[in-house]
Amino acid sequence: MSDAVRTSKPKIIAVANQKGGVGKTTTTINLGAALAEIGQNILIIDLDPQGNASTGLGIELEDRTITTYDLLLEDIDVCEAIQSTSSERLQIIPATVDLSSADIELISNEKRSFLLHDTLRQPAIDDQNFDYILIDCPPSLNLLTVNAMVAADSVLVPLQSEFFALEGLSQLMLTIRDVRQTANPDLRIEGIILTMYDARNNLSQQVEADARANLADLVFQTVIPRNVRVSEAPSYALPVLSYDGQSKGAAAYRHLAEELMEKNAKLAA
């Protein structure tokens, strides 16, 4: 087990769900932008080999010279990998498809589950004065996701407001439990955020009712609506708050950021 210890902030949140297409990367980008907008210093770590968070924040492929792959497999200073974005206070460590081979390459490493944990406990990270680090996990419960959970203080779960939405949660919860028991006893669930919500749709309302009945206070009061502006923003390499700050999607992510901050303030009190 790792002996690296972080003595101060930032708070590290893994954004995870093994199902694809649930709004995980969209939530990572836009929650990060919303937190940055209210004065928080944010680092996004793109841990998905698809690199969608990197693309969505305007990091061109040719500019991804040092990536999360290097972070896990090479002995580098974490600050060398951090890149600025067009949003003030929002930075990112990008990913490329190279990361897809990391599972195989790390399998023989005794500390394979702790590599990201140890990287994010480098003194250089504290010197950056980040308030939050958001880790965009791949859509699977593989070694990359385990690394994120071992490194994180909590897990934020985007849940699509569609049929079968709750079915995959049981496996995710089991993985979180296993990580607690073996590597990170302090890991907690930050919350469940309902995404792609359509208030006019009975199915969305039923998914919300089921989620709140089964998961109670774990479900954020904020819901993220199905919104064309949210869908369009990545093609312009911008968070929706920059692309259309007056849209319903932008307003929802602002509310989510405020709710997250309030929740963490209560925990710290």
MILOTI-126964 format. One record per residue (C-alpha): x, y, z; residue in one letter; chain; residue number from 0. Coordinates in steps of 0.25 Angstrom, whole numbers, plus 2048, in hexadecimal, padded with zeros to 3 digits. Layout:
REM residues N
<pt <X, Y, Z>, A, A, NUM>;
...
This chain:
REM residues 269
<pt <800, 800, 800>, M, A, 0>;
<pt <805, 80E, 7FD>, S, A, 1>;
<pt <80B, 817, 808>, D, A, 2>;
<pt <809, 824, 800>, A, A, 3>;
<pt <800, 82D, 808>, V, A, 4>;
<pt <7F9, 83A, 804>, R, A, 5>;
<pt <7F8, 844, 810>, T, A, 6>;
<pt <7F0, 84F, 80A>, S, A, 7>;
<pt <7E6, 851, 7FF>, K, A, 8>;
<pt <7E2, 84F, 7F3>, P, A, 9>;
<pt <7D6, 847, 7F4>, K, A, 10>;
<pt <7D6, 83B, 7EA>, I, A, 11>;
<pt <7C9, 836, 7E3>, I, A, 12>;
<pt <7C9, 82B, 7DA>, A, A, 13>;
<pt <7BD, 82C, 7D0>, V, A, 14>;
<pt <7BA, 81E, 7CD>, A, A, 15>;
<pt <7AF, 815, 7C6>, N, A, 16>;
<pt <7B3, 808, 7BF>, Q, A, 17>;
<pt <7A8, 80B, 7B5>, K, A, 18>;
<pt <7AB, 814, 7A9>, G, A, 19>;
<pt <7A3, 81F, 7A4>, G, A, 20>;
<pt <79E, 824, 7B2>, V, A, 21>;
<pt <7A4, 832, 7B2>, G, A, 22>;
<pt <7B0, 82E, 7BA>, K, A, 23>;
<pt <7BA, 837, 7B1>, T, A, 24>;
<pt <7B0, 842, 7AF>, T, A, 25>;
<pt <7AE, 842, 7BE>, T, A, 26>;
<pt <7BD, 843, 7C1>, T, A, 27>;
<pt <7BF, 84E, 7B7>, I, A, 28>;
<pt <7B3, 857, 7BB>, N, A, 29>;
<pt <7B4, 854, 7CA>, L, A, 30>;
<pt <7C2, 858, 7C9>, G, A, 31>;
<pt <7BF, 865, 7C2>, A, A, 32>;
<pt <7B4, 868, 7CB>, A, A, 33>;
<pt <7BD, 867, 7D7>, L, A, 34>;
<pt <7C7, 86F, 7D0>, A, A, 35>;
<pt <7BD, 87A, 7CD>, E, A, 36>;
<pt <7BB, 87C, 7DC>, I, A, 37>;
<pt <7C9, 87D, 7DF>, G, A, 38>;
<pt <7CE, 86F, 7E2>, Q, A, 39>;
<pt <7DB, 86A, 7DC>, N, A, 40>;
<pt <7D8, 85D, 7D4>, I, A, 41>;
<pt <7E0, 852, 7CE>, L, A, 42>;
<pt <7DA, 848, 7C5>, I, A, 43>;
<pt <7E1, 83B, 7C3>, I, A, 44>;
<pt <7DD, 834, 7B6>, D, A, 45>;
<pt <7DE, 825, 7B9>, L, A, 46>;
<pt <7D6, 820, 7AD>, D, A, 47>;
<pt <7DE, 81B, 7A1>, P, A, 48>;
<pt <7D3, 822, 798>, Q, A, 49>;
<pt <7D9, 82F, 79D>, G, A, 50>;
<pt <7CB, 836, 79C>, N, A, 51>;
<pt <7CD, 83F, 7A8>, A, A, 52>;
<pt <7DA, 844, 7A1>, S, A, 53>;
<pt <7D3, 846, 794>, T, A, 54>;
<pt <7C7, 84D, 79A>, G, A, 55>;
<pt <7D1, 857, 7A1>, L, A, 56>;
<pt <7D8, 85A, 794>, G, A, 57>;
<pt <7E5, 852, 796>, I, A, 58>;
<pt <7E9, 84E, 788>, E, A, 59>;
<pt <7EF, 840, 786>, L, A, 60>;
<pt <7FD, 846, 782>, E, A, 61>;
<pt <7FE, 84E, 78F>, D, A, 62>;
<pt <7FC, 842, 798>, R, A, 63>;
<pt <80B, 83F, 799>, T, A, 64>;
<pt <80A, 83B, 7A8>, I, A, 65>;
<pt <7FD, 834, 7AC>, T, A, 66>;
<pt <7F7, 82B, 7B7>, T, A, 67>;
<pt <7FE, 81F, 7B0>, Y, A, 68>;
<pt <80B, 826, 7B4>, D, A, 69>;
<pt <806, 829, 7C1>, L, A, 70>;
<pt <803, 81A, 7C4>, L, A, 71>;
<pt <80F, 814, 7BD>, L, A, 72>;
<pt <81A, 81E, 7BE>, E, A, 73>;
<pt <821, 825, 7C9>, D, A, 74>;
<pt <81D, 833, 7C6>, I, A, 75>;
<pt <81A, 840, 7CE>, D, A, 76>;
<pt <80B, 841, 7CD>, V, A, 77>;
<pt <80C, 850, 7CA>, C, A, 78>;
<pt <812, 84D, 7BD>, E, A, 79>;
<pt <805, 846, 7B9>, A, A, 80>;
<pt <7FC, 851, 7BD>, I, A, 81>;
<pt <7F6, 85A, 7B1>, Q, A, 82>;
<pt <7EE, 867, 7B2>, S, A, 83>;
<pt <7E0, 868, 7AB>, T, A, 84>;
<pt <7D8, 873, 7A6>, S, A, 85>;
<pt <7D1, 874, 7B3>, S, A, 86>;
<pt <7D8, 87C, 7BE>, E, A, 87>;
<pt <7DC, 873, 7CA>, R, A, 88>;
<pt <7D9, 866, 7C3>, L, A, 89>;
<pt <7E5, 85D, 7BF>, Q, A, 90>;
<pt <7E6, 84F, 7B9>, I, A, 91>;
<pt <7EF, 844, 7B8>, I, A, 92>;
<pt <7EB, 83E, 7AA>, P, A, 93>;
<pt <7EA, 830, 7A5>, A, A, 94>;
<pt <7ED, 828, 798>, T, A, 95>;
<pt <7E9, 81A, 793>, V, A, 96>;
<pt <7F7, 816, 799>, D, A, 97>;
<pt <7F0, 815, 7A6>, L, A, 98>;
<pt <7E8, 809, 7A1>, S, A, 99>;
<pt <7F4, 800, 7A3>, S, A, 100>;
<pt <7F7, 804, 7B1>, A, A, 101>;
<pt <7EF, 7F9, 7B7>, D, A, 102>;
<pt <7F8, 7EF, 7B1>, I, A, 103>;
<pt <805, 7F6, 7B3>, E, A, 104>;
<pt <802, 7F8, 7C2>, L, A, 105>;
<pt <7FD, 7EA, 7C5>, I, A, 106>;
<pt <80B, 7E6, 7CA>, S, A, 107>;
<pt <80D, 7F3, 7D3>, N, A, 108>;
<pt <80C, 7F0, 7E1>, E, A, 109>;
<pt <806, 7FE, 7E4>, K, A, 110>;
<pt <7FD, 7FE, 7D7>, R, A, 111>;
<pt <7F1, 803, 7DF>, S, A, 112>;
<pt <7F8, 80E, 7E6>, F, A, 113>;
<pt <800, 815, 7DB>, L, A, 114>;
<pt <7F6, 820, 7D9>, L, A, 115>;
<pt <7F4, 821, 7E8>, H, A, 116>;
<pt <803, 823, 7EA>, D, A, 117>;
<pt <804, 82D, 7DE>, T, A, 118>;
<pt <7F9, 836, 7E4>, L, A, 119>;
<pt <800, 836, 7F1>, R, A, 120>;
<pt <80D, 83C, 7EC>, Q, A, 121>;
<pt <810, 849, 7F3>, P, A, 122>;
<pt <80F, 851, 7E5>, A, A, 123>;
<pt <800, 84E, 7E5>, I, A, 124>;
<pt <7FE, 856, 7F2>, D, A, 125>;
<pt <807, 861, 7ED>, D, A, 126>;
<pt <7FD, 863, 7E1>, Q, A, 127>;
<pt <7F2, 866, 7EC>, N, A, 128>;
<pt <7E7, 85E, 7E5>, F, A, 129>;
<pt <7DA, 85E, 7EC>, D, A, 130>;
<pt <7D4, 852, 7E5>, Y, A, 131>;
<pt <7DA, 847, 7DC>, I, A, 132>;
<pt <7CF, 840, 7D3>, L, A, 133>;
<pt <7D3, 833, 7CD>, I, A, 134>;
<pt <7CC, 82F, 7C0>, D, A, 135>;
<pt <7CC, 820, 7C1>, C, A, 136>;
<pt <7CA, 816, 7B5>, P, A, 137>;
<pt <7BD, 80F, 7B3>, P, A, 138>;
<pt <7C1, 802, 7B9>, S, A, 139>;
<pt <7C5, 7FD, 7C7>, L, A, 140>;
<pt <7D4, 7FB, 7C3>, N, A, 141>;
<pt <7E1, 7FE, 7C9>, L, A, 142>;
<pt <7E0, 80C, 7C5>, L, A, 143>;
<pt <7D3, 80E, 7CC>, T, A, 144>;
<pt <7D9, 807, 7D8>, V, A, 145>;
<pt <7E5, 810, 7D8>, N, A, 146>;
<pt <7DB, 81C, 7D8>, A, A, 147>;
<pt <7D3, 817, 7E4>, M, A, 148>;
<pt <7E0, 814, 7EC>, V, A, 149>;
<pt <7E5, 822, 7E9>, A, A, 150>;
<pt <7D7, 829, 7EC>, A, A, 151>;
<pt <7D0, 82E, 7F9>, D, A, 152>;
<pt <7C3, 82B, 7F2>, S, A, 153>;
<pt <7BB, 826, 7E6>, V, A, 154>;
<pt <7B1, 82E, 7DE>, L, A, 155>;
<pt <7A8, 825, 7D6>, V, A, 156>;
<pt <7A0, 82B, 7CA>, P, A, 157>;
<pt <793, 823, 7C8>, L, A, 158>;
<pt <78C, 824, 7BB>, Q, A, 159>;
<pt <77D, 826, 7BC>, S, A, 160>;
<pt <779, 81A, 7B3>, E, A, 161>;
<pt <775, 80C, 7B4>, F, A, 162>;
<pt <77E, 802, 7BB>, F, A, 163>;
<pt <786, 80E, 7C1>, A, A, 164>;
<pt <786, 808, 7CF>, L, A, 165>;
<pt <78A, 7FA, 7CB>, E, A, 166>;
<pt <799, 7FD, 7C9>, G, A, 167>;
<pt <79A, 804, 7D7>, L, A, 168>;
<pt <79B, 7F7, 7DF>, S, A, 169>;
<pt <7A8, 7F3, 7D8>, Q, A, 170>;
<pt <7AE, 801, 7DA>, L, A, 171>;
<pt <7AA, 801, 7E9>, M, A, 172>;
<pt <7B1, 7F4, 7EA>, L, A, 173>;
<pt <7BE, 7F9, 7E4>, T, A, 174>;
<pt <7BD, 805, 7ED>, I, A, 175>;
<pt <7BC, 7FC, 7F9>, R, A, 176>;
<pt <7C7, 7F3, 7F5>, D, A, 177>;
<pt <7D0, 7FF, 7F3>, V, A, 178>;
<pt <7CC, 804, 801>, R, A, 179>;
<pt <7D0, 7F6, 807>, Q, A, 180>;
<pt <7DD, 7F4, 800>, T, A, 181>;
<pt <7E3, 802, 7FD>, A, A, 182>;
<pt <7DB, 80E, 801>, N, A, 183>;
<pt <7D3, 80D, 80D>, P, A, 184>;
<pt <7CF, 81C, 80D>, D, A, 185>;
<pt <7C9, 81B, 7FF>, L, A, 186>;
<pt <7BA, 820, 7FF>, R, A, 187>;
<pt <7B0, 822, 7F5>, I, A, 188>;
<pt <7AF, 831, 7F2>, E, A, 189>;
<pt <7A1, 82F, 7EC>, G, A, 190>;
<pt <799, 82B, 7E0>, I, A, 191>;
<pt <796, 836, 7D6>, I, A, 192>;
<pt <78A, 833, 7CC>, L, A, 193>;
<pt <78E, 837, 7BE>, T, A, 194>;
<pt <786, 838, 7B1>, M, A, 195>;
<pt <77A, 83B, 7B8>, Y, A, 196>;
<pt <76D, 83F, 7B1>, D, A, 197>;
<pt <762, 844, 7BA>, A, A, 198>;
<pt <757, 842, 7B0>, R, A, 199>;
<pt <75B, 833, 7AF>, N, A, 200>;
<pt <754, 829, 7B9>, N, A, 201>;
<pt <760, 820, 7B8>, L, A, 202>;
<pt <76A, 82B, 7BD>, S, A, 203>;
<pt <760, 82E, 7C9>, Q, A, 204>;
<pt <75F, 81F, 7CC>, Q, A, 205>;
<pt <76F, 81D, 7CC>, V, A, 206>;
<pt <770, 829, 7D5>, E, A, 207>;
<pt <765, 824, 7DE>, A, A, 208>;
<pt <76C, 816, 7DF>, D, A, 209>;
<pt <77A, 81C, 7E1>, A, A, 210>;
<pt <775, 825, 7EC>, R, A, 211>;
<pt <76D, 819, 7F3>, A, A, 212>;
<pt <779, 810, 7F2>, N, A, 213>;
<pt <785, 819, 7F4>, L, A, 214>;
<pt <77E, 825, 7FC>, A, A, 215>;
<pt <788, 830, 800>, D, A, 216>;
<pt <793, 82A, 7F7>, L, A, 217>;
<pt <78B, 830, 7EB>, V, A, 218>;
<pt <78E, 83F, 7E8>, F, A, 219>;
<pt <782, 848, 7E8>, Q, A, 220>;
<pt <787, 84E, 7DB>, T, A, 221>;
<pt <784, 847, 7CE>, V, A, 222>;
<pt <78B, 849, 7C1>, I, A, 223>;
<pt <781, 84B, 7B6>, P, A, 224>;
<pt <781, 845, 7A8>, R, A, 225>;
<pt <786, 852, 7A1>, N, A, 226>;
<pt <78B, 854, 793>, V, A, 227>;
<pt <795, 85F, 797>, R, A, 228>;
<pt <79C, 855, 7A0>, V, A, 229>;
<pt <79D, 84B, 795>, S, A, 230>;
<pt <7A2, 856, 78B>, E, A, 231>;
<pt <7AD, 85C, 794>, A, A, 232>;
<pt <7B7, 851, 793>, P, A, 233>;
<pt <7B8, 853, 784>, S, A, 234>;
<pt <7BC, 861, 786>, Y, A, 235>;
<pt <7C7, 85C, 791>, A, A, 236>;
<pt <7C0, 864, 79C>, L, A, 237>;
<pt <7B8, 861, 7A9>, P, A, 238>;
<pt <7A9, 864, 7A7>, V, A, 239>;
<pt <7AB, 870, 7B1>, L, A, 240>;
<pt <7B5, 876, 7A7>, S, A, 241>;
<pt <7AD, 872, 79A>, Y, A, 242>;
<pt <79F, 877, 79F>, D, A, 243>;
<pt <7A0, 87C, 7AE>, G, A, 244>;
<pt <791, 87F, 7AD>, Q, A, 245>;
<pt <78C, 871, 7A9>, S, A, 246>;
<pt <785, 867, 7B3>, K, A, 247>;
<pt <790, 85E, 7B2>, G, A, 248>;
<pt <79A, 869, 7B7>, A, A, 249>;
<pt <790, 86D, 7C2>, A, A, 250>;
<pt <78F, 85E, 7C7>, A, A, 251>;
<pt <79E, 85C, 7C8>, Y, A, 252>;
<pt <79F, 869, 7D0>, R, A, 253>;
<pt <795, 864, 7D9>, H, A, 254>;
<pt <79C, 857, 7DA>, L, A, 255>;
<pt <7A9, 85E, 7DE>, A, A, 256>;
<pt <7A2, 866, 7E9>, E, A, 257>;
<pt <79C, 85A, 7EE>, E, A, 258>;
<pt <7A9, 852, 7EE>, L, A, 259>;
<pt <7B0, 85E, 7F6>, M, A, 260>;
<pt <7A5, 85F, 800>, E, A, 261>;
<pt <7A5, 850, 803>, K, A, 262>;
<pt <7B4, 850, 805>, N, A, 263>;
<pt <7B3, 85C, 80E>, A, A, 264>;
<pt <7AA, 855, 817>, K, A, 265>;
<pt <7B3, 849, 817>, L, A, 266>;
<pt <7BF, 852, 81B>, A, A, 267>;
<pt <7B7, 859, 826>, A, A, 268>;
